[in-house]
Structure formats: structure tokens, C-alpha cells
Amino acid sequence: MKVLCDIYRSPRKEEMYLYVDKRDGTSKVPENLLQLFGKPQHVTTMLVTPEKKLARADANKVLNEICECGYYLQMPPLADSEMNAIAAQNSKLQR
């Protein structure tokens, strides 16, 4: 499977991106998500295949989400302080 994706960034949240099938645009993205996301700002158009290396997302997951939901939302990475708080609560992680 391969999908020609338009990738948009959020003007409201740093490092939040929305991947959609170019043919559908943002028509399948829920309105409440678009309100939270802000007016999508087009970044690029890219052919996503299962073999494609993406910086912060798994290509298979992107393709599956687009197929099932009509979009893939890439959330910003957790800040180091947030990760430290999570690690402190998890007894299985080495400190």
C-alpha cells in the first residue's frame, strides 16, 4: 500500500502534524480536531510507503490510520521533564 500524503503543521502546537490522503485533503478530519489543531498549514506532499523512513512516525502506522480514519495525527514529542516524571512512576525503568 502507498498513499500520496499532504502533511500539515499546526499553528497552535509546535511539532504537531496532520497526515492526510492528498485526494481527500482534510475532509475526513473531525471538525473538533481541526478546531483544536488550528488552520492547517501545508508543509509538503510525500509518497508514504511501508518502507518509507519518517522522522517521528512509523510509516505502517501512518498508512493504517489514514486508511481506517482518513488521517494520522503526529503529536509533539514529550519534553524531557515529562519523560522524567513518567520514568519516576515506572518501577521497571532503570534510573
C-alpha positions as a printed NumPy array, in Angstrom:
array([[  0.   ,   0.   ,   0.   ],
       [  1.162,   3.536,  -0.712],
       [ -0.522,   6.891,  -0.223],
       [  0.32 ,  10.312,  -1.582],
       [  0.008,  12.418,   1.579],
       [ -0.33 ,  16.096,   2.228],
       [  1.333,  16.969,   5.522],
       [  0.158,  19.953,   7.532],
       [  1.565,  21.54 ,  10.667],
       [ -0.466,  23.068,  13.44 ],
       [ -0.113,  26.804,  14.015],
       [ -1.181,  26.253,  17.631],
       [  1.051,  23.407,  18.783],
       [  4.753,  23.151,  17.966],
       [  5.728,  19.884,  16.222],
       [  2.144,  18.656,  15.737],
       [  1.482,  17.389,  12.204],
       [ -1.501,  16.03 ,  10.323],
       [ -1.047,  13.497,   7.507],
       [ -3.942,  13.103,   5.048],
       [ -4.517,  11.438,   1.703],
       [ -3.929,  14.134,  -0.928],
       [ -7.119,  13.109,  -2.747],
       [ -9.284,  13.712,   0.349],
       [ -7.489,  16.661,   1.9  ],
       [ -8.773,  17.414,   5.392],
       [-12.373,  16.423,   4.563],
       [-12.16 ,  13.268,   6.729],
       [-10.62 ,  15.027,   9.743],
       [-13.209,  15.582,  12.504],
       [-14.248,  19.211,  12.887],
       [-13.451,  19.292,  16.613],
       [ -9.894,  18.11 ,  15.874],
       [ -9.467,  20.806,  13.238],
       [-10.629,  23.424,  15.748],
       [ -8.01 ,  22.248,  18.265],
       [ -5.349,  21.854,  15.564],
       [ -5.899,  25.325,  14.098],
       [ -5.873,  26.239,  10.418],
       [ -3.655,  23.549,   8.819],
       [ -0.509,  24.952,   7.239],
       [  0.716,  22.85 ,   4.309],
       [  4.307,  21.678,   4.768],
       [  4.863,  19.149,   1.993],
       [  3.416,  16.396,  -0.162],
       [  5.064,  12.989,   0.158],
       [  4.538,   9.446,  -1.09 ],
       [  4.324,   7.269,   2.03 ],
       [  5.066,   3.567,   1.607],
       [  5.608,   0.901,   4.299],
       [  9.37 ,   1.123,   3.662],
       [  9.495,   4.92 ,   3.96 ],
       [ 11.599,   6.232,   6.844],
       [  9.793,   9.041,   8.63 ],
       [ 11.423,  11.226,  11.272],
       [  8.945,  10.718,  14.132],
       [  6.332,   8.297,  12.88 ],
       [  6.106,   4.695,  11.751],
       [  5.095,   4.577,   8.086],
       [  2.91 ,   1.491,   8.579],
       [  1.009,   3.197,  11.39 ],
       [  0.564,   6.34 ,   9.278],
       [ -0.801,   4.295,   6.373],
       [ -3.139,   2.257,   8.589],
       [ -4.537,   5.342,  10.331],
       [ -5.125,   7.121,   7.017],
       [ -6.858,   4.019,   5.653],
       [ -9.031,   3.488,   8.762],
       [ -9.658,   7.065,   9.971],
       [ -8.804,   9.26 ,   6.997],
       [ -5.898,  10.983,   8.76 ],
       [ -2.891,  10.489,  11.023],
       [ -2.117,  12.958,  13.807],
       [  1.544,  13.157,  14.804],
       [  1.796,  14.512,  18.324],
       [  4.767,  16.532,  19.566],
       [  7.43 ,  14.592,  21.434],
       [  7.225,  14.654,  25.207],
       [  9.526,  17.145,  26.886],
       [ 12.392,  15.713,  28.96 ],
       [ 10.727,  16.832,  32.199],
       [  7.55 ,  14.98 ,  31.224],
       [  9.556,  11.856,  30.383],
       [ 11.398,  12.065,  33.711],
       [  8.071,  12.266,  35.554],
       [  6.802,   9.196,  33.697],
       [ 10.04 ,   7.301,  34.348],
       [  9.868,   8.162,  38.055],
       [  6.458,   6.489,  38.265],
       [  7.558,   3.354,  36.421],
       [  9.42 ,   0.952,  38.674],
       [ 10.574,  -1.171,  35.725],
       [ 12.696,   1.576,  34.171],
       [ 16.315,   1.93 ,  35.236],
       [ 17.201,   5.218,  36.868]])
